[in-house]
Amino acid sequence: MKVLNRVILVQKADTIAQKRLEITKQRYFLGKLSITDLNIALNETVQARQNYVNVLKAYWTSFYTLRRLTLFDFLKNEKITYSEGRF
């Protein structure tokens, strides 16, 4: 799976987990769910957020590794040059 597609997929999973938690909280406060159900939803939300952060980290690490190895700035669409006086 391409990294960018994975980022989009895990972002959607994170959003769904957040919505599920809100619904679960409302149902818990109405007395329709147990604390166990609320805890499960909370744990799944935390896991979804951790997955999202990990995938974002992998994406940006890959992006900047590729940029460094190729010495090409993909955002500006130009070669990266360094001058000695710059540092």
C-alpha positions in Angstrom: 0.0 0.0 0.0 1.3 3.4 -0.9 2.3 5.6 2.1 0.0 8.4 1.1 -3.0 6.1 0.8 -2.1 4.7 4.2 -2.1 8.1 5.7 -5.5 8.9 4.3 -6.8 5.5 5.5 -5.5 5.9 9.1 -6.8 9.5 9.2 -10.3 8.2 8.4 -10.0 5.5 11.0 -9.0 8.1 13.6 -12.0 10.3 12.7 -14.3 7.4 12.9 -12.9 6.4 16.3 -13.4 10.0 17.6 -17.0 9.9 16.5 -17.6 6.5 18.0 -16.2 7.7 21.3 -18.5 10.7 21.3 -21.6 8.5 20.6 -20.5 6.0 23.2 -20.1 8.8 25.8 -23.6 10.0 25.1 -25.1 6.6 25.4 -23.1 5.9 28.6 -24.5 9.1 30.2 -28.0 8.1 29.2 -27.4 4.8 31.0 -27.6 2.6 27.9 -24.0 1.4 28.0 -21.7 0.1 30.7 -18.4 1.6 31.7 -16.7 -1.3 30.0 -18.1 -0.3 26.7 -17.0 3.3 27.3 -13.5 2.1 28.2 -13.3 -0.1 25.0 -14.2 2.9 22.9 -11.7 5.1 24.6 -8.9 2.5 24.1 -9.8 2.1 20.4 -9.7 5.9 20.1 -6.2 6.1 21.7 -5.0 3.2 19.4 -6.3 4.9 16.3 -4.6 8.2 17.2 -1.3 6.4 17.9 -1.6 4.6 14.5 -2.2 8.0 12.8 0.8 9.6 14.4 3.0 6.6 13.6 2.0 6.6 9.9 2.5 10.4 9.7 6.0 10.0 11.2 6.8 7.3 8.6 5.5 9.4 5.8 7.5 12.5 6.7 10.6 10.4 7.5 10.4 8.8 4.1 9.8 12.2 2.4 12.8 13.9 4.0 15.0 10.8 3.5 14.2 10.8 -0.2 14.8 14.5 -0.4 18.2 14.2 1.3 19.3 11.2 -0.8 18.3 12.8 -4.1 19.2 16.4 -3.1 15.9 17.5 -4.7 13.2 19.7 -3.2 9.9 18.2 -4.4 7.9 21.2 -3.1 9.9 23.8 -5.0 10.7 21.4 -7.9 14.3 22.3 -7.9 17.7 20.9 -6.9 19.0 21.5 -3.4 22.3 23.3 -3.3 24.4 24.1 -0.3 27.0 26.8 0.0 29.9 26.7 2.4 29.1 30.1 3.9 25.6 29.0 4.7 26.5 27.1 7.9 
